[in-house]
Amino acid sequence: MKKYILIADPSKVSRFVLENYLREKYKILTASSYSEATDILNKFIFSLVIVSYELKDGFGFDLCRYIQKKEKLRSVPVILLSSNEEDERYRFKAFEVGAIDFIRKSQIDENFAKYIDEIIEVLSISDISGSTALIVDDSLVQLKFIENILKSTGINVYSYSKPSEMLNEIKSRSPDIIITDLFMEETDGIDLTKKLRKIKALKHVPILIQTSSRENSFLRALLLHGANDYILKPFSAEEAILRVTSNIKTKKLYDDLEETNRELFKKATTDSLTGLYNRRFFMEQLENINYNAGRYGHNFAVVLWDIDRFKEINDSYGHDTGDKVLMELSSAIRNMLRKSDIMGRFGGEEFLCLFPGQEEINFPRVVGKLLDIARSLDIYAEDNEKVKVTISIGAMICDRTYESLDNIIKTVDELMYKAKNNGRNRAYIKLKNKILEIS
């Protein structure tokens, strides 16, 4: 299916020449005036608009502004044409109103047709809509030129004329690419790249540097100091889109890989029902903390707690209610812990809590709070009957000396069963050489 191109030009000759070059590959619609062009724009979906500097009832700039104001047209690329060979004074204005290029009519030939083909093809395969780009350049003409090119791909663009302005906002922007000029008055692109690479959140964000220098030493320096790519000025719209697309897609591959690794790590280390750490990962953390305690003399505490009469809960209310008890109780206790504390599901209805740096004087109060959380929990079965939940706890303080993991787990397990055998809904804590009961 042919893509649509709108040619807006008051000259029949210009329209004929352009149409002659482009009609083989594209569906061409033409207009001679601003009003005629806006009417056509609202009836069709265009891949490109080519508009003359002057129209019968206005200027090409006016049509650019109209396109920028319309949400559904904003990403349509516009090329402005001029018959004035001395048109440099209009170039900035063209970029300011949204054009991606400003070309003399004398340059329209077979190469222009190839240029159009390349732009439309690149835009059709770019697939980076919705990404975010930050651009910094102290040349306003160049800044608007790149901004317009990227907006035609559907990218969200934030532009800055000073590197310091971008650095102040960068943490709130979450960019997928950063584009900077090599030479700027405030700082150069290499120094800016060094600063950006110190920001951990930008680890995989590609940095594309614009430069007019062909010196190999300069180009090597850009890459050595953290830039991902460079683009030599002057460059065309399609070259910019290709470079930006390539770098953003590479970044998204890194993002997808990191997300996959996070998901794999989560599956390997957490319990699928409660979202807590599983037994294997918890024991690894306990081993590390136990080793550090023996080496550096740090206190830590271990708590093993078990839901009382959990089999009766399942038998009386069903396994859905049993799962609800596991999830809500573990969540309530996890919310009480400090960020540095670690909690895991040891198996079935048994859970372990690890308290790094826990001092003995406060530990009984912490354990008592665990008992209270279970007692005060409001959980209801499907028939709206409240489920009574209590827990039995075995706990100990590991006091600045290395002890084997087997002995730690054996001790808290024995204390937890002591709580079970003495009526449940209570805790036993080993503090040095004494056992303290909390009920």
C-alpha angles and dihedrals in degrees: 000000000000119000119234124246124185118211113194111187132133091216115089089201093054092047091049093049093048093045091049091057096044110031095086092067103022142048102244124206119182138203133179099197141044093245093049091048095050090049091053093045090060093054103049141037110242131200092199142004121210111192134178121234089242127042130182095259102021146342136296088244088064091054090049090053091049091053092048092053094052112082094209093048100042096097094048107111116234128203117196120211127203132189090200110098090201094059102130091108089062096048097085092046089053091054091043092060094046109271117145093208142010115211135179115240089231088068094061107115139111090303089057089054090052089049090055090048091052095049094049093044093048092048091050093055101034094094093181099117112144094028120126125237129187117203126191122184131139090214105088092198092055091042093056092042093058093038092057093046092053095044088058088064092053094254120149104239130199115187129199132183092198127049091219090060091054093047090053092056103030098098091058095048104060094207126205091200138009120209120193138168118244097227119042131155096239096045139331128258094253094056090045090051091052090053093047092050090058090063107091095206090061095055095120099026108117118233115210116193125202115215139163091201117107092186109129091213090058093046093049090049091055092056095041092056095052109278114138098205145349134215123208119231132265094043133166128241094253092050090052092049092049093050093045093045093050094050095045092049090051090051091050090052089056090047092050091047092051091047090050090050090049091051092048091048090049092051091047096048108032138068110246096220103045101022089230124130113281124239096264096052093042091054090051090054091046090051092052094048092045091052092049091048091056093045101042102023099246124159121230135169133218125204126190114190131180130193110246119241092354092159089058090052090054093045094046102040105018134253093282089063089044090055089047090055092050093049100042096042094046090047093050092050093044090054090055094054126090120253090253093054120096127214130187142170107250095190139303107347095343122106135183129212124194120201113192114203093012113163120217096234094064099035099090090055091051092050091047089054090056090055091048093050091057093046094050097045115121108215122159130197123226091271089056092252113144114244115223110225128187133158138212118220138202115187143166142183115232101211112208095293128103114250128177117261090234091058092047094051092042091052097050090042092054091047091050091052089047087058090049093050093047096057105291124245091083143088138230119204128193109217110180103300099345134077118222123199121212119187 
